[in-house]
Structures are given as structure tokens and as C-alpha cells.
Amino acid sequence: MKLLVPTDFSKNAQRAVDYAVKIADKAHAEIVLLHSFQIIEAESPARKLLFEEYNYSIAGKLHDELNTQRNNIARINPAIIITADLSDNPTRKAIIEASTDADYIVMGTQGASGLKRVLMGSVTASIIGSATVPVLAIPRSYKWKEPKNILLATNRFEQGDDVLDPFFKLAGIFNAVMHIIVFSDTDTAGETEMQHHKIMLEKYRKELEKKRKEVKITCTHLKGNEFENVLQQYIDENSIDMLAMITYKRNFPDSIFHRSATKSMAYRTRVPLLAIPAAS
């Protein structure tokens, strides 16, 4: 397993680094630390050499900082393989390119810019919307707790291994209980739709238990008129340690998670959020 961990050296990014280290230690995984910086272009040919020297100096300092972070992790966790990469590409491009052979991208939800009320930070939101590998977003206020209860909220009853494996893989690493919920909006769903959700959920549970015998699975049909409130209540009452959702490019994310609802949960949830891209 390989974990790509972008960092801007902020406290929020450090929480993601710490979380990735916990996963790597448990799963014998590799960590790739990634930092990107912007090259300053010369305004005129006469100043080209000056700017080249400046860029070279900045790159050297950032490279040293990355190596220091890598060495600090390695000193405490010598069994973990850690590499450090510095990119002069724009942040989003650097992460996407570096993630081609990663199993997960582990990121903080808000970086050093201090922007507020932005969906998990503009960079993380952009990565979730375009990455082809799962993104694990760690809330800025989150304190490490081994995930023993992991929740997947869906109304599509996804079956593909490429979609479900990232979810079940983390459950297996930590021997976690898998919670799967389907939500019915009492303001818009009729009795027929609610009954359909109930029947499909029971069928889904049986199919998953047949395929994933090693994992304990519990399924719940939630009803209410405020998805975020109902979901947060379930998270609190069942000691959920991680929330997972499946994202769809054509309508980010397209399922029970409307755009505004996803933003709201990203702001409100106090547990890590695992965004799994749907199969194309």
C-alpha cells in the first residue's frame, strides 16, 4: 500500500501526516510526502539569472524541510518506507500526477492560507473532484483515534470491488465494524421509495456479507428531513471514526449527497472523510 501525503508544513497538514503514519505502521505501507511550490518567472531577460538563483534557493530550503520531516518520521517509525518529493507544478497538478500509483491520498482539510467556509480547503475539494484514487481528508481539529467504526452512506448500493475495496481495506487493517446507511428524506420520499430503500438495503447487506465474510457489517435505514442532522446524530450515537462517501464526476458528488449537503457535512463532521471515486 502506498499513501500520498501532500503537505504545506501547516499544523493541519501535519494532522494528515500523523494519520498516514498510523495507517502505514499498521498496514506496513509506504508514505510519499509531497510539497509543491510556485516558480517565480522573470519579468525580463535581464532579471532571469536573478530569479533562477532565487527559485533554486527556495527549492533547496523546501527540500531540506521535506527531508527533515521525513527523517523525523523515520526516526520514530524506522520500519516505514518514506520518500519525499518536491514539485514545481501547481499544487493540484502535482498531487494528481503523483497519485497515479498511490492507493490513497491523505490530506488535511484546511491549509496554511486560513481560508474559512471553503469545502475542505480549495485544494482538497479540487482533488476530491478529480482524483482517480480515494482521498482521505482529515479535519483540522481531529485528534487521532484508531478507527473501529467506519460508516458508508449511499443510496446507490455500489457493488464494484474497485469502489468498495478502499472502504473494506481500511476496515480490515483496523478490524473495524462497517456501518452502511441509506437515507430517506421524509419531505420528498414517498412510501414506495422508502420501502424500496428498505428492501434494497437488506439485499445489499446479504450480498456484502457473502462477499466480505471477514468484516462485520451493520446496515441501517435512516429517515428524516435534514440529511446532515440525521447523519451527524448517527455518527455521534454510534462512535463513528470515519465517514465514507462515493463521488461521481458528472455531479460532484452524485448520490444522496447534494452539493450543499456535502459542503455542510465537510464543515460539520469531526471525523476523517473518505471520498472514493466511482468507477468511470
C-alpha positions as CSV (number, residue, x, y, z in Angstrom):
1,M,0.0,0.0,0.0
2,K,1.2,3.5,-0.9
3,L,-0.1,6.7,0.8
4,L,0.5,10.0,-0.9
5,V,0.6,12.8,1.7
6,P,0.7,16.4,0.3
7,T,2.0,18.9,2.9
8,D,2.3,22.6,3.1
9,F,4.0,22.2,6.5
10,S,1.0,23.7,8.3
11,K,-0.5,22.2,11.5
12,N,-3.5,20.9,9.5
13,A,-1.2,19.2,7.1
14,Q,0.7,17.7,10.0
15,R,-2.5,16.0,11.2
16,A,-2.8,14.3,7.9
17,V,0.8,13.2,8.1
18,D,0.3,11.8,11.6
19,Y,-2.8,9.9,10.4
20,A,-1.0,8.5,7.4
21,V,1.9,7.3,9.7
22,K,-0.7,5.4,11.9
23,I,-2.1,3.7,8.8
24,A,1.4,2.9,7.4
25,D,2.5,1.5,10.7
26,K,-0.5,-0.8,10.9
27,A,-0.6,-1.8,7.2
28,H,3.2,-1.9,6.5
29,A,2.5,0.8,3.9
30,E,4.8,3.3,2.1
31,I,4.5,7.0,2.6
32,V,5.3,9.6,-0.1
33,L,5.5,13.2,1.3
34,L,4.8,15.8,-1.4
35,H,5.2,19.5,-1.4
36,S,4.7,21.8,-4.4
37,F,5.9,25.4,-4.8
38,Q,5.5,28.0,-7.5
39,I,8.4,29.1,-9.6
40,I,8.7,32.9,-10.0
41,E,9.1,33.8,-13.6
42,A,11.4,36.6,-14.6
43,E,9.7,39.7,-15.9
44,S,12.6,40.4,-18.3
45,P,15.5,38.6,-19.7
46,A,17.9,40.8,-17.7
47,R,16.5,39.5,-14.5
48,K,16.3,35.8,-15.5
49,L,19.5,34.8,-13.7
50,L,18.4,36.6,-10.5
51,F,15.1,34.8,-10.4
52,E,16.7,31.4,-11.3
53,E,19.0,31.8,-8.3
54,Y,16.1,32.8,-6.1
55,N,14.0,29.8,-7.2
56,Y,16.9,27.5,-6.7
57,S,17.4,28.8,-3.2
58,I,13.7,28.4,-2.3
59,A,13.7,24.9,-3.7
60,G,16.7,24.0,-1.6
61,K,15.1,25.2,1.6
62,L,11.9,23.4,0.9
63,H,13.8,20.2,0.0
64,D,15.6,20.4,3.3
65,E,12.3,20.9,5.2
66,L,10.7,17.9,3.5
67,N,13.8,15.8,4.3
68,T,13.6,16.9,7.9
69,Q,10.0,15.8,8.2
70,R,10.8,12.5,6.5
71,N,13.7,11.9,8.9
72,N,11.7,12.8,12.0
73,I,9.1,10.2,11.0
74,A,11.7,7.6,10.1
75,R,13.5,8.1,13.5
76,I,10.3,7.2,15.4
77,N,9.0,4.7,12.9
78,P,12.0,3.1,11.3
79,A,10.0,0.3,9.7
80,I,8.0,2.7,7.4
81,I,9.4,3.4,4.0
82,I,9.2,7.1,3.4
83,T,10.2,9.2,0.4
84,A,9.9,13.0,-0.1
85,D,9.1,14.6,-3.4
86,L,9.3,18.3,-4.3
87,S,7.4,19.6,-7.3
88,D,7.3,22.9,-9.1
89,N,4.0,22.2,-10.7
90,P,0.8,23.8,-9.4
91,T,-0.5,22.0,-6.3
92,R,-3.4,20.3,-7.9
93,K,-1.4,19.1,-10.9
94,A,1.4,17.9,-8.7
95,I,-0.9,15.9,-6.5
96,I,-2.8,14.3,-9.4
97,E,0.4,13.4,-11.2
98,A,2.0,11.9,-8.1
99,S,-1.1,9.9,-7.2
100,T,-1.1,7.7,-10.2
101,D,0.4,4.8,-8.3
102,A,-0.9,5.6,-4.9
103,D,-3.6,3.7,-3.0
104,Y,-4.8,6.7,-1.0
105,I,-4.2,10.4,-0.9
106,V,-4.2,11.6,2.7
107,M,-4.8,15.4,3.1
108,G,-5.7,18.0,5.7
109,T,-8.9,19.8,5.3
110,Q,-7.6,23.3,5.6
111,G,-4.1,24.6,4.8
112,A,-1.9,27.5,5.9
113,S,-3.9,30.0,4.0
114,G,-6.5,30.0,6.7
115,L,-9.5,30.3,4.3
116,K,-12.8,29.6,6.1
117,R,-16.0,28.0,4.9
118,V,-14.3,26.5,1.9
119,L,-15.1,22.9,1.1
120,M,-12.2,21.2,2.9
121,G,-9.9,23.8,1.5
122,S,-10.0,24.6,-2.2
123,V,-7.1,22.2,-2.9
124,T,-8.6,19.3,-1.2
125,A,-12.0,19.9,-2.8
126,S,-10.4,20.1,-6.2
127,I,-8.5,16.8,-5.6
128,I,-11.6,15.0,-4.4
129,G,-13.4,16.2,-7.6
130,S,-10.7,15.0,-9.9
131,A,-8.5,12.3,-8.3
132,T,-8.8,8.7,-9.5
133,V,-7.8,7.3,-6.1
134,P,-9.5,7.6,-2.8
135,V,-8.9,10.8,-0.8
136,L,-8.9,10.7,3.0
137,A,-9.5,14.2,4.3
138,I,-8.5,14.8,8.0
139,P,-10.4,17.6,9.8
140,R,-8.2,20.4,11.2
141,S,-9.4,19.7,14.7
142,Y,-9.2,15.9,14.6
143,K,-7.2,14.0,17.1
144,W,-6.0,10.5,16.3
145,K,-8.3,7.7,17.3
146,E,-8.0,4.2,15.8
147,P,-11.0,3.7,13.5
148,K,-13.1,1.0,14.9
149,N,-16.4,2.1,13.3
150,I,-16.4,3.2,9.7
151,L,-19.6,4.5,8.0
152,L,-20.5,4.4,4.3
153,A,-23.6,6.4,3.4
154,T,-25.1,5.5,0.0
155,N,-28.3,5.1,-1.9
156,R,-26.7,3.5,-5.0
157,F,-25.8,0.2,-3.4
158,E,-22.5,0.0,-5.2
159,Q,-21.1,-3.5,-5.9
160,G,-17.8,-3.0,-7.7
161,D,-14.7,-4.1,-5.9
162,D,-12.8,-1.1,-7.3
163,V,-15.2,1.2,-5.4
164,L,-15.7,-0.9,-2.2
165,D,-12.1,-2.2,-1.8
166,P,-10.7,1.1,-0.4
167,F,-13.5,1.1,2.2
168,F,-13.1,-2.5,3.3
169,K,-9.3,-2.4,3.1
170,L,-9.2,0.2,5.9
171,A,-11.8,-1.7,7.9
172,G,-9.6,-4.8,7.6
173,I,-6.5,-3.0,8.7
174,F,-8.1,-1.8,11.9
175,N,-10.6,-4.6,12.4
176,A,-13.4,-2.1,12.2
177,V,-17.1,-2.6,12.1
178,M,-18.6,-1.5,8.8
179,H,-21.7,0.7,9.1
180,I,-23.8,1.2,6.0
181,I,-26.7,3.6,5.9
182,V,-29.3,4.6,3.4
183,F,-31.1,7.9,3.9
184,S,-34.7,8.6,3.0
185,D,-35.9,12.2,3.1
186,T,-39.3,12.2,4.7
187,D,-40.1,15.5,3.0
188,T,-39.7,14.2,-0.6
189,A,-39.7,10.4,-0.5
190,G,-43.0,8.6,-0.7
191,E,-43.9,5.4,1.0
192,T,-42.9,3.4,-2.1
193,E,-39.4,4.9,-2.2
194,M,-38.9,4.3,1.5
195,Q,-40.0,0.7,1.1
196,H,-37.7,0.3,-1.8
197,H,-34.7,1.6,0.2
198,K,-35.5,-0.8,3.0
199,I,-35.7,-3.8,0.7
200,M,-32.6,-2.9,-1.3
201,L,-30.6,-2.3,1.9
202,E,-31.4,-5.7,3.3
203,K,-30.5,-7.3,-0.1
204,Y,-27.3,-5.2,-0.1
205,R,-26.3,-6.4,3.4
206,K,-26.7,-10.1,2.4
207,E,-24.7,-9.6,-0.8
208,L,-21.8,-7.8,1.1
209,E,-21.8,-10.3,3.9
210,K,-21.4,-13.1,1.3
211,K,-18.5,-11.4,-0.4
212,R,-16.9,-9.9,2.7
213,K,-17.1,-12.6,5.3
214,E,-14.1,-11.3,7.2
215,V,-15.8,-7.9,8.1
216,K,-18.6,-7.3,10.5
217,I,-21.3,-5.3,8.7
218,T,-24.3,-3.5,10.1
219,C,-26.9,-1.7,7.9
220,T,-29.4,1.0,8.9
221,H,-32.1,2.8,7.1
222,L,-32.2,6.4,8.3
223,K,-35.2,8.7,7.8
224,G,-35.6,12.4,8.4
225,N,-36.0,15.8,6.8
226,E,-32.4,17.0,7.4
227,F,-29.8,14.7,6.0
228,E,-26.8,16.4,7.7
229,N,-28.5,16.3,11.1
230,V,-29.7,12.7,10.9
231,L,-26.2,11.6,9.7
232,Q,-24.4,13.5,12.4
233,Q,-26.6,12.1,15.0
234,Y,-25.8,8.6,13.8
235,I,-22.1,9.4,13.8
236,D,-22.3,10.6,17.4
237,E,-24.5,7.9,18.7
238,N,-22.5,5.0,17.2
239,S,-19.0,6.4,17.8
240,I,-18.2,6.5,14.1
241,D,-14.5,7.2,13.5
242,M,-14.6,7.7,9.7
243,L,-17.2,8.7,7.2
244,A,-17.0,7.4,3.6
245,M,-18.9,8.6,0.5
246,I,-18.6,7.7,-3.1
247,T,-18.2,10.6,-5.5
248,Y,-19.3,10.9,-9.1
249,K,-17.7,13.2,-11.6
250,R,-20.8,14.1,-13.5
251,N,-22.4,15.6,-10.4
252,F,-19.9,16.1,-7.6
253,P,-20.8,14.1,-5.6
254,D,-23.8,12.4,-7.2
255,S,-25.8,10.3,-4.8
256,I,-27.7,11.3,-1.7
257,F,-25.0,13.9,-1.2
258,H,-26.2,17.0,-2.9
259,R,-23.6,19.7,-3.3
260,S,-24.8,21.8,-0.4
261,A,-25.2,18.8,1.9
262,T,-21.7,17.6,1.2
263,K,-20.3,21.1,2.0
264,S,-22.3,21.1,5.2
265,M,-21.0,17.7,6.3
266,A,-17.5,18.6,5.4
267,Y,-17.7,21.6,7.7
268,R,-19.5,19.8,10.5
269,T,-18.1,16.3,10.7
270,R,-15.4,15.8,13.3
271,V,-14.2,12.6,11.8
272,P,-12.0,11.9,8.8
273,L,-13.9,11.8,5.5
274,L,-13.0,9.2,2.9
275,A,-14.0,10.2,-0.7
276,I,-14.0,7.2,-3.0
277,P,-14.2,8.0,-6.8
278,A,-16.9,5.9,-8.5
279,A,-15.8,3.7,-11.4
280,S,-15.9,5.5,-14.6
